[in-house]
């Protein structure tokens, strides 16, 4: 079976609306944790500001642009990858499949996306904003742990909702 065939077969059995709603709810839960994290001893992680300031300098506009980008990544891109490529191939309860899947976006963020920010983000490359660094090292040891917990929550919610259509 080729990759194209397996993706098409996944397409016939996958529900993209359920994936998008599950991804949205997972992103919402993860985002809530981002802003509650400092109350629990985790470093502040403002993903919307980090994403938005790549394109605009105004912090208010950057927050909203970054929030939209963050929700599009979680609700559309990552959720659809899960629904069409991952969920049909993993066994077990939906919440566990989602949790396992969430390790891949977390690892990609830790080893590729965050270090790349040092080179491509205009405020980080000029020293106006501190970059998170490899495995969020510049946020301290709890940075990577907090990001892992956030991604696990995202994956659990996505997987649970996608497998049942409810939470």
Secondary structure as UniProt FT lines:
FT   HELIX           3..13
FT   HELIX           16..36
FT   HELIX           37..40
FT   HELIX           47..52
FT   TURN            53..55
FT   HELIX           59..72
FT   HELIX           73..77
FT   HELIX           78..81
FT   HELIX           82..86
FT   HELIX           87..89
FT   HELIX           94..108
FT   HELIX           109..113
FT   HELIX           114..120
FT   HELIX           122..125
FT   TURN            126..127
FT   HELIX           134..139
FT   HELIX           141..164
//
